[in-house]
Amino acid sequence: MKNPTNTAAQRAASAPGLPRRRVLATALGLGLAGAWSAGGAWAQAPARVLRVGHQKGWLSLLKARGTLEKRLAPLGVKVTWTEFNAGPVQLEALNVGSIDFGDVGEAPPIFAQAAGAPLVYAGASVPRPELEALLVPKDSPIRSVADLKGKRVAYNKGSNVQYFLVKLLQKHGLAYGDVQSVFLAPADARAAFEKGAVDAWLIWDPFLAAAQKTLQARVLADANGVANNRYYYFSSRDYATRNPDVLRIAIEEINRIDTWVSKNKDAAAAELAGVLGLDKEITALYVGRVRFGTAPVTRDILAEQQEIADTFHALKLIPKKLNLLHAAPVDL
C-alpha cells in the first residue's frame, strides 16, 4: 500500500506555482499529521521491556534497590517484575511468553527444554551446594540417607532438588524408586513436614534456613559432593538474540549484588530480611553459606547441565535426549 502522507507531500511539491517555502510547510504539516495517532497522542516507537520473573532471594535484592532500572533507563528499557514460588512455574511463564528473564536452579531448565521451551542460559552462579538440603524432623529416627528407603520424601517436582535427590540416593546405594516421592510446592511441603505427613523434605534457601530456625529441622545431608546447585539465569532465544545488551547488563548487576553481599554480609542479611519479610537470624544463616560470583555461561557449565539431562533421560524422567549446546547464549 502506498504511504498517503508521502503521496500527498509529493503532490504538494509538484503543484505548479506554489512558492518553495509553502511547499515545505505543506509537506511538514502532512508529515506531522501522519505522526499524530487516532487517539490524539504522538505516535512513538515502542520502548523495550525486560520482564523479570524471580523467586524470593537474590533477585529480590536487585528489585528492591532499583539498580537494574537505572542501568537500563538510558537504553529506553522498562523493567517489570513478577514473583514465583519455584523455578518450574517461571519457565512455564517463559514458554508462554509472559516473562523474558528469570532465576532458576539446575533441573527446571532441563524439564522445560525437554518440553520444547526455547530457553537459553544467560548466566550462572558459582556452585552453591550448601543452599539445598534434605531435612528431617528434629526427633526423627532417620539418621542416614540409607534410612530413607521406603520413606515419603517431599519436594517440588522438576526443581533443582529433584536432581539432588537422584544423585544423593545413588551415592548411598539407593535407587530413585526406593523412596516415595511426594510432589509439593515449598509452602505445602512445609505444612506436610510440620504435620508429619512426610518423613523428609528436600528444599532450598531461604525456605531451608527458615525450617532450620523455626522448626528446628535437622539437616540429613546438603548437596556438597553431590550436586553443584548453580543458580541459572535464563531467557528465550528470541529475546536473547534481539537484546544481548540488556541481558549482559542484567548479569552484571546480579554480580554486583554478589560482590556487595560478600563484603557486607550483616547488612545484606538485614536488607534481605526486610525484602523477604523474614527474621534476620534466618537470612543471616542463608547469607552465611552463600558462595559468590555470577557470570555468563561457558561450555564447561553447559556440560554440567548435559550430565543432568542425560541422568533424567536414563531414568525416563524426560522423554527425549537433549543437546544442551543448542541452549548456549548467542555469543558463546
HELIX and SHEET records of a PDB file:
HELIX    1   1 PRO A    4  SER A   14  1                                  11    
HELIX    2   2 ARG A   20  ALA A   35  1                                  16    
HELIX    3   3 TRP A   58  ARG A   65  1                                   8    
HELIX    4   4 THR A   67  LEU A   72  1                                   6    
HELIX    5   5 ALA A   73  LEU A   75  5                                   3    
HELIX    6   6 GLY A   87  ASN A   95  1                                   9    
HELIX    7   7 ALA A  107  ALA A  114  1                                   8    
HELIX    8   8 PRO A  129  LEU A  131  5                                   3    
HELIX    9   9 VAL A  145  LEU A  148  5                                   4    
HELIX   10  10 ASN A  160  LYS A  171  1                                  12    
HELIX   11  11 TYR A  176  ASP A  178  5                                   3    
HELIX   12  12 PRO A  186  LYS A  195  1                                  10    
HELIX   13  13 PHE A  207  LEU A  215  1                                   9    
HELIX   14  14 ARG A  237  ARG A  242  1                                   6    
HELIX   15  15 PRO A  244  LYS A  263  1                                  20    
HELIX   16  16 LYS A  265  LEU A  276  1                                  12    
HELIX   17  17 LYS A  280  GLY A  288  1                                   9    
HELIX   18  18 ARG A  299  ALA A  314  1                                  16    
HELIX   19  19 LEU A  324  ALA A  327  5                                   4    
SHEET    1   A 6 VAL A  77  GLU A  83  0                                        
SHEET    2   A 6 ARG A  48  HIS A  54  1                                        
SHEET    3   A 6 PHE A 101  VAL A 104  1                                        
SHEET    4   A 6 TYR A 232  SER A 236 -1                                        
SHEET    5   A 6 LEU A 119  SER A 125 -1                                        
SHEET    6   A 6 THR A 294  ALA A 295 -1                                        
SHEET    1   B 5 GLN A 180  PHE A 183  0                                        
SHEET    2   B 5 ARG A 152  TYR A 155  1                                        
SHEET    3   B 5 ALA A 200  TRP A 204  1                                        
SHEET    4   B 5 GLU A 132  VAL A 136 -1                                        
SHEET    5   B 5 ARG A 218  ASP A 222 -1                                        
END                                                                             
